[in-house]
Amino acid sequence: MIYDNKQINKSEDDWTFNGVSTRDLTHCYHDYPARMIPQVVRKLLELFGKDAEILFDPYCGSGTSLVEANIKGIDAIGTDLNPLARLIAKAKTSTPDVKMVENLIVLFEKNALKDRMLRIKDDSEIYGIPRLHFWFKESVVKKLFEIRNFIDSIESEEIKFFFQVAFSEAVRESSNTRNDEFKLYRYNEETLSKFDPDVYQIMVSKLRRNLAGLKQFTEIICRFEKKPKTTIYDFDTVEGIPKEFKESIDIVITSPPYGDSRTTVAYGQYSRLSSQWLGLKEPQKVDNRLMGGRKLKEIPDFHCENLLDALSKIKKKDEKRALEVASFYNDLFQSIKNVSTSLKRGAFACYVVGNRKVKGIVLPTDTAIVEFFAFCGFDHHSSFVRSIPNKRMPKRNSPTNIKGIIDETMTKEHIVVMRKR
């Protein structure tokens, strides 16, 4: 791939995209923690992926980069350890027959409005959902089970994906969980006494919204003479990359976790109730499998002076916390070593990261990314700083939980672009 460095004007390039819709096409399908917005991927592909034929996202989440690759006619490969994320990504990159989807939505609406959904005999039929009535009211349980039976009767795998992602959101929004949180927090008793979700209407609204996005996505995909292919895996990039990936990828665009799941974004907790209702595997173990879940006993040499300096400062305040943070960066470094082998010579790796704070110390993740890739034979091509508008977390918080002690949360992302020598 040939790239002219003069195409980028760092001082004038605006990566904020303030006020734009981030929910067009199938991006509308499902909320997901720390979701990378499509406009960032779109611009990175315009700058660095003009000749790309295969995009790889090693932490694909709900599939933003995969969708963006597809609408440019680029084949996409993604992997993620969270089974719910993989389901959403599969649904967002699928193009089921729109007319058949519409017909099934109409059938669902007729049955739901007449309350003629399939009946359940008793709650004992519901398998694998611990503390069921703690998280769901009895009336909600019955309706969710009826919807799940309807979805199970769908024969087309792609159409089933479409209905399952809508069902996943219906599960979360009709649960006793505070929906403005990614972690599982139950409503207080006063709120629960007034909480009476219309489960069928929630499901219908998600289906109708998603149908509009599917029509937009399908219209674009159908323009290509050869339909772009998307493949989604569940392998752990920390442990390795399939041999057939070696030097086969034209561009990597991704946003890795900002830190370990336990103290940043609890992907497993966010996904748990939906995963249980959908019968997905081991949702309760997702957080332990993600980066930083494997604890170190000592801080290794990361070949990054700024990162080691930050870890040293954290260690002086809290040695255990320093080891937890080091465990995350150790996994990230190992993952980058593996991902780097998949890229062709001259290919770009674009990582969108945040520099979080731990114990008041800023962790230089952007610098670490540069050093990790440099260790693997890459040159630093460009870095951009993006202000995050309308961020779904407070700009200030209390990291110590001590009254009166507050600090700023992340309001910027760093877009690091590396090129393989």
C-alpha positions as CSV (number, residue, x, y, z in Angstrom):
1,M,0.0,0.0,0.0
2,I,1.3,3.5,-0.9
3,Y,0.6,6.4,1.4
4,D,1.5,10.1,1.0
5,N,2.2,11.6,4.4
6,K,1.3,15.1,3.1
7,Q,-2.4,14.0,3.0
8,I,-2.6,14.6,6.8
9,N,-2.7,18.1,8.3
10,K,-2.6,17.3,12.0
11,S,-3.4,20.9,13.2
12,E,-6.6,21.1,11.1
13,D,-7.9,17.6,11.3
14,D,-10.9,17.5,13.6
15,W,-11.6,14.1,15.1
16,T,-14.3,15.2,17.6
17,F,-17.3,14.7,15.3
18,N,-19.4,16.7,17.7
19,G,-23.2,16.6,16.9
20,V,-23.0,13.9,14.3
21,S,-25.2,10.8,14.4
22,T,-23.2,7.7,15.6
23,R,-26.2,5.4,15.1
24,D,-26.7,5.2,11.4
25,L,-26.8,1.9,9.5
26,T,-26.6,-1.2,11.7
27,H,-24.7,0.9,14.3
28,C,-28.1,1.5,15.8
29,Y,-28.6,-2.1,16.8
30,H,-27.4,-2.3,20.4
31,D,-25.7,-0.2,23.0
32,Y,-22.3,-1.4,24.2
33,P,-19.7,-0.1,26.7
34,A,-16.9,2.1,25.4
35,R,-18.1,1.8,21.8
36,M,-15.8,3.2,19.2
37,I,-17.8,5.7,17.1
38,P,-18.0,4.9,13.3
39,Q,-16.8,8.3,12.2
40,V,-13.3,7.6,13.7
41,V,-13.1,4.3,11.8
42,R,-14.5,5.9,8.6
43,K,-11.8,8.6,8.7
44,L,-9.0,6.1,9.4
45,L,-10.0,4.0,6.5
46,E,-10.1,7.1,4.2
47,L,-6.5,8.1,5.4
48,F,-4.8,4.7,5.7
49,G,-7.0,2.0,4.1
50,K,-7.6,3.2,0.6
51,D,-6.1,0.0,-0.9
52,A,-7.0,-2.3,2.0
53,E,-8.8,-5.6,1.1
54,I,-8.9,-7.1,4.7
55,L,-9.4,-5.3,8.0
56,F,-8.7,-7.0,11.3
57,D,-10.1,-5.8,14.7
58,P,-8.5,-7.9,17.5
59,Y,-10.9,-6.5,20.1
60,C,-13.9,-6.0,17.9
61,G,-16.6,-5.5,20.6
62,S,-19.9,-4.9,19.0
63,G,-18.4,-4.6,15.5
64,T,-18.1,-0.9,14.6
65,S,-15.0,-1.3,12.6
66,L,-16.3,-4.4,10.9
67,V,-19.4,-2.6,9.6
68,E,-17.4,0.3,8.4
69,A,-15.0,-2.0,6.5
70,N,-18.0,-3.7,4.9
71,I,-19.6,-0.5,3.6
72,K,-16.3,0.3,1.8
73,G,-16.3,-3.2,0.2
74,I,-13.5,-4.4,2.5
75,D,-13.6,-7.9,4.0
76,A,-13.4,-7.9,7.8
77,I,-12.1,-10.2,10.6
78,G,-12.9,-9.6,14.2
79,T,-12.4,-11.5,17.5
80,D,-13.7,-10.9,21.0
81,L,-13.9,-12.9,24.1
82,N,-17.4,-11.7,25.1
83,P,-20.1,-13.9,23.5
84,L,-22.7,-11.1,23.6
85,A,-20.3,-8.8,21.7
86,R,-19.7,-11.5,19.0
87,L,-23.5,-11.9,18.6
88,I,-24.0,-8.2,18.2
89,A,-21.1,-8.0,15.7
90,K,-22.5,-10.9,13.7
91,A,-26.0,-9.3,13.6
92,K,-24.6,-5.9,12.5
93,T,-22.6,-7.4,9.6
94,S,-25.3,-9.8,8.4
95,T,-27.7,-9.0,5.5
96,P,-30.8,-11.2,6.0
97,D,-33.7,-11.0,3.6
98,V,-35.3,-7.7,4.5
99,K,-38.8,-8.8,3.4
100,M,-38.7,-11.9,5.6
101,V,-37.5,-9.9,8.5
102,E,-40.4,-7.4,8.0
103,N,-42.9,-10.3,7.8
104,L,-41.7,-11.8,11.1
105,I,-41.8,-8.5,12.8
106,V,-45.4,-8.1,11.7
107,L,-46.2,-11.6,13.0
108,F,-44.5,-10.8,16.3
109,E,-46.5,-7.6,16.7
110,K,-49.8,-9.3,16.0
111,N,-49.1,-12.1,18.5
112,A,-47.8,-9.7,21.1
113,L,-50.6,-7.1,20.8
114,K,-53.2,-9.9,21.1
115,D,-51.2,-11.5,24.0
116,R,-51.1,-14.7,22.0
117,M,-47.4,-15.5,22.4
118,L,-46.4,-19.0,23.4
119,R,-47.3,-20.0,27.0
120,I,-44.9,-21.3,29.6
121,K,-46.0,-23.9,32.1
122,D,-43.9,-22.6,35.1
123,D,-40.7,-20.9,35.9
124,S,-38.8,-24.2,36.4
125,E,-38.6,-24.4,32.6
126,I,-36.2,-21.4,32.6
127,Y,-32.7,-22.8,32.9
128,G,-29.4,-21.2,33.9
129,I,-30.5,-17.8,35.2
130,P,-29.5,-17.4,38.9
131,R,-31.6,-15.1,41.1
132,L,-34.2,-14.8,38.4
133,H,-36.8,-13.0,40.4
134,F,-34.2,-10.7,42.0
135,W,-33.4,-9.3,38.6
136,F,-36.8,-9.6,36.9
137,K,-40.5,-9.1,38.0
138,E,-42.6,-12.2,37.5
139,S,-44.7,-10.6,34.8
140,V,-41.5,-9.7,32.9
141,V,-40.2,-13.2,33.2
142,K,-43.2,-14.7,31.5
143,K,-43.1,-12.3,28.6
144,L,-39.4,-12.6,28.1
145,F,-39.7,-16.4,28.0
146,E,-42.5,-16.1,25.5
147,I,-40.4,-13.8,23.2
148,R,-37.4,-16.2,23.5
149,N,-39.7,-19.1,22.4
150,F,-40.7,-17.0,19.4
151,I,-37.1,-16.4,18.5
152,D,-36.1,-20.0,18.9
153,S,-38.7,-20.9,16.3
154,I,-36.9,-18.8,13.6
155,E,-35.0,-21.0,11.2
156,S,-32.8,-18.5,9.4
157,E,-29.6,-17.9,11.4
158,E,-29.1,-14.4,10.2
159,I,-32.7,-13.4,11.0
160,K,-32.4,-15.1,14.4
161,F,-29.3,-12.9,15.1
162,F,-31.4,-9.8,14.2
163,F,-34.1,-10.8,16.7
164,Q,-31.7,-11.8,19.4
165,V,-29.9,-8.5,19.6
166,A,-33.3,-6.7,20.0
167,F,-34.2,-9.3,22.6
168,S,-30.9,-8.6,24.4
169,E,-31.8,-4.9,24.8
170,A,-35.4,-5.8,25.9
171,V,-33.9,-8.1,28.6
172,R,-31.8,-5.3,30.0
173,E,-34.4,-2.5,29.8
174,S,-37.1,-4.6,31.4
175,S,-34.8,-5.9,34.2
176,N,-34.6,-4.5,37.7
177,T,-31.2,-3.1,36.8
178,R,-30.4,0.6,36.7
179,N,-30.1,1.1,32.9
180,D,-27.8,4.1,33.2
181,E,-25.1,1.8,34.6
182,F,-22.9,-0.7,32.8
183,K,-22.5,-2.7,36.1
184,L,-25.4,-4.6,37.7
185,Y,-27.1,-2.4,40.2
186,R,-30.7,-3.2,41.2
187,Y,-33.2,-0.4,41.5
188,N,-34.2,0.5,45.1
189,E,-37.5,-0.7,46.4
190,E,-39.3,2.6,45.9
191,T,-38.3,2.7,42.2
192,L,-39.2,-1.0,41.8
193,S,-42.7,-0.5,43.2
194,K,-43.4,1.9,40.3
195,F,-41.4,0.0,37.7
196,D,-43.8,-1.7,35.1
197,P,-42.0,-2.2,31.8
198,D,-44.0,-2.9,28.7
199,V,-41.8,-5.8,27.5
200,Y,-43.5,-6.4,24.2
201,Q,-43.5,-2.7,23.3
202,I,-39.8,-2.4,24.1
203,M,-39.1,-5.4,21.8
204,V,-41.2,-4.0,19.0
205,S,-39.5,-0.6,19.2
206,K,-36.0,-2.2,19.0
207,L,-37.1,-4.4,16.0
208,R,-38.5,-1.4,14.1
209,R,-35.4,0.8,14.8
210,N,-33.1,-2.0,13.8
211,L,-35.1,-2.7,10.6
212,A,-34.5,0.9,9.4
213,G,-30.7,0.4,10.0
214,L,-30.7,-3.0,8.3
215,K,-32.3,-1.4,5.2
216,Q,-29.7,1.3,5.0
217,F,-26.8,-1.2,5.5
218,T,-28.2,-3.7,3.0
219,E,-28.8,-1.1,0.3
220,I,-25.0,-0.2,0.5
221,I,-23.8,-3.8,0.6
222,C,-25.9,-4.7,-2.4
223,R,-24.1,-2.2,-4.6
224,F,-20.9,-4.2,-4.5
225,E,-20.4,-6.8,-7.3
226,K,-18.7,-9.0,-4.7
227,K,-20.3,-8.9,-1.2
228,P,-17.7,-8.1,1.5
229,K,-17.2,-11.0,3.8
230,T,-17.0,-10.8,7.6
231,T,-15.7,-13.5,9.9
232,I,-15.9,-13.3,13.7
233,Y,-13.8,-15.4,16.0
234,D,-13.5,-15.9,19.8
235,F,-9.7,-16.5,20.1
236,D,-7.7,-14.6,22.7
237,T,-5.0,-12.4,21.0
238,V,-3.0,-12.5,24.2
239,E,-2.6,-16.3,23.7
240,G,-1.9,-16.2,20.0
241,I,-3.1,-15.6,16.4
242,P,-4.1,-18.4,14.0
243,K,-1.2,-19.3,11.7
244,E,-3.1,-18.5,8.6
245,F,-3.3,-14.8,9.7
246,K,0.4,-14.3,9.3
247,E,1.2,-11.3,7.1
248,S,-2.3,-11.4,5.6
249,I,-3.9,-8.3,7.0
250,D,-3.9,-4.9,5.2
251,I,-5.0,-2.7,8.2
252,V,-5.9,-3.0,11.8
253,I,-8.4,-0.5,13.3
254,T,-9.4,-1.2,16.9
255,S,-10.0,0.2,20.3
256,P,-8.6,-2.0,23.0
257,P,-9.8,-1.9,26.6
258,Y,-8.6,1.2,28.6
259,G,-7.7,-1.0,31.5
260,D,-8.7,-4.2,33.3
261,S,-12.4,-4.9,33.2
262,R,-12.9,-5.0,37.0
263,T,-11.9,-1.3,37.5
264,T,-12.8,0.2,34.1
265,V,-15.7,-1.2,32.1
266,A,-17.3,-4.4,33.4
267,Y,-18.1,-6.0,30.0
268,G,-19.1,-9.2,31.7
269,Q,-21.5,-7.6,34.1
270,Y,-23.1,-5.5,31.4
271,S,-23.6,-8.6,29.3
272,R,-24.6,-11.1,32.0
273,L,-28.4,-11.0,32.1
274,S,-28.8,-10.9,28.3
275,S,-26.2,-13.7,27.8
276,Q,-28.0,-15.9,30.4
277,W,-31.4,-15.4,28.6
278,L,-29.8,-16.1,25.2
279,G,-28.0,-19.2,26.5
280,L,-24.6,-17.9,25.6
281,K,-21.5,-19.5,27.2
282,E,-19.9,-18.4,30.5
283,P,-21.0,-14.8,30.7
284,Q,-20.0,-14.7,34.3
285,K,-16.4,-15.5,33.5
286,V,-15.9,-12.8,30.8
287,D,-14.3,-10.2,33.0
288,N,-11.7,-12.7,34.4
289,R,-10.7,-13.7,30.8
290,L,-10.2,-10.1,29.6
291,M,-6.9,-8.2,29.7
292,G,-5.6,-7.9,33.2
293,G,-7.5,-10.9,34.5
294,R,-4.3,-12.8,34.9
295,K,-2.4,-11.3,37.8
296,L,1.4,-10.8,37.9
297,K,3.6,-11.2,40.9
298,E,6.1,-8.5,39.8
299,I,6.3,-5.7,37.3
300,P,8.1,-6.7,34.1
301,D,10.2,-4.6,31.8
302,F,7.8,-3.1,29.3
303,H,10.5,-1.3,27.2
304,C,8.6,1.9,27.9
305,E,10.2,4.4,30.3
306,N,7.0,6.5,30.8
307,L,4.9,3.5,31.6
308,L,7.4,2.1,34.1
309,D,7.7,5.5,35.8
310,A,3.9,5.7,36.2
311,L,3.8,2.2,37.6
312,S,6.6,3.0,40.0
313,K,4.6,6.0,41.3
314,I,1.4,3.9,41.7
315,K,3.5,1.2,43.5
316,K,4.6,3.7,46.2
317,K,0.9,4.3,46.9
318,D,-0.5,0.8,46.5
319,E,1.7,-2.1,45.5
320,K,-1.3,-4.5,44.8
321,R,-2.9,-1.9,42.5
322,A,0.4,-1.4,40.6
323,L,0.5,-5.1,40.0
324,E,-3.1,-5.2,38.7
325,V,-2.3,-2.3,36.3
326,A,0.9,-4.0,35.2
327,S,-1.0,-7.2,34.5
328,F,-3.2,-5.3,32.1
329,Y,-0.3,-3.8,30.2
330,N,1.5,-7.2,30.1
331,D,-1.5,-8.7,28.4
332,L,-1.8,-5.7,26.0
333,F,1.9,-6.0,25.1
334,Q,1.6,-9.7,24.4
335,S,-1.5,-9.1,22.3
336,I,0.3,-6.5,20.2
337,K,3.2,-8.9,19.7
338,N,0.8,-11.4,18.3
339,V,-1.3,-8.9,16.3
340,S,1.8,-7.4,14.7
341,T,2.6,-10.8,13.0
342,S,-0.8,-10.6,11.1
343,L,0.0,-7.4,9.3
344,K,1.7,-7.2,5.9
345,R,4.8,-5.1,5.4
346,G,3.8,-1.4,5.0
347,A,0.4,-2.0,6.6
348,F,-1.1,0.3,9.2
349,A,-2.2,-0.5,12.8
350,C,-4.5,2.2,14.2
351,Y,-5.3,2.0,17.9
352,V,-7.8,4.3,19.6
353,V,-6.9,4.4,23.3
354,G,-7.5,6.4,26.5
355,N,-5.0,7.5,29.1
356,R,-6.8,6.6,32.3
357,K,-5.8,7.6,35.9
358,V,-5.0,5.2,38.7
359,K,-4.3,6.6,42.2
360,G,-4.2,10.0,40.6
361,I,-1.4,8.9,38.2
362,V,-2.0,9.3,34.4
363,L,-1.1,6.1,32.6
364,P,0.5,6.8,29.2
365,T,-1.3,4.2,27.2
366,D,-0.7,6.1,23.9
367,T,3.1,6.1,24.5
368,A,3.0,2.5,25.5
369,I,1.2,1.5,22.3
370,V,4.0,3.3,20.3
371,E,6.8,1.5,22.2
372,F,5.1,-1.9,22.1
373,F,4.7,-1.7,18.3
374,A,8.2,-0.3,17.9
375,F,9.5,-3.3,19.7
376,C,7.7,-5.4,17.0
377,G,9.2,-3.7,14.0
378,F,6.8,-0.8,13.4
379,D,7.4,2.9,12.9
380,H,5.3,5.6,14.5
381,H,3.4,7.3,11.7
382,S,0.9,9.7,13.4
383,S,-1.0,10.4,16.5
384,F,-4.2,12.4,16.9
385,V,-6.0,13.6,20.0
386,R,-9.7,13.4,20.0
387,S,-11.9,15.3,22.5
388,I,-14.9,13.1,23.6
389,P,-18.2,15.0,23.4
390,N,-21.3,13.8,25.3
391,K,-19.2,11.2,27.2
392,R,-21.3,8.6,29.1
393,M,-19.5,9.2,32.4
394,P,-19.1,12.2,34.7
395,K,-16.2,14.5,33.9
396,R,-15.2,14.4,37.5
397,N,-15.5,11.5,40.0
398,S,-14.3,10.4,43.4
399,P,-11.8,7.6,42.7
400,T,-11.0,7.1,46.4
401,N,-14.6,7.2,47.5
402,I,-13.5,9.7,50.2
403,K,-15.8,12.7,50.5
404,G,-14.4,15.9,49.0
405,I,-11.6,14.2,47.0
406,I,-12.5,14.4,43.3
407,D,-10.6,14.0,40.1
408,E,-11.1,14.3,36.4
409,T,-12.1,11.3,34.2
410,M,-11.0,10.8,30.6
411,T,-12.2,13.4,28.2
412,K,-9.8,12.6,25.4
413,E,-8.9,9.7,23.2
414,H,-5.5,9.2,21.5
415,I,-5.5,7.7,18.0
416,V,-2.1,6.1,17.5
417,V,-1.1,5.1,13.9
418,M,1.8,2.7,13.4
419,R,3.3,1.3,10.2
420,K,5.0,-2.0,9.8
421,R,8.5,-1.8,8.4
